Amino acid sequence: MPILTQILQCLKKHGQRLDSEIAKETGMPLAAVRTGAAGLASTGALIACSLVRFENGKRIEGWVYRMSGYVPPAAPGRKAKTAVAPRKPAQP
C-alpha cells in the first residue's frame, strides 16, 4: 500500500497523531512519514503543526498531523441538553 494512503488511513482512524505514532502504527520509517505528510500538507489534505513536549524531563520534538476538514464522529453516550430560554413576542 502506498505511503500516502497509509498515512491518510491512520489519521482517518485515529484523528490527530504525532509523526512518531504514525510511523509506529504503519511500520514505516519516521523520515518516510515526515516526507509523505509534508507532501500531503502542501496539497491541503493535512494540517501540520510542530510540537515540543517534555516527557520525564526529556525534550521531544515532532509534528502533529490531522486531516484537513475532517471531523471525527461524536463519541457514543448521552449528551447534555442545553437550556433554551423562551423567546419573548415582539412588541408592536
Secondary structure as UniProt FT lines:
FT   HELIX           3..14
FT   STRAND          17..18
FT   HELIX           19..26
FT   HELIX           30..43
FT   STRAND          46..55
FT   TURN            56..57
FT   STRAND          58..67
FT   TURN            68..69
//
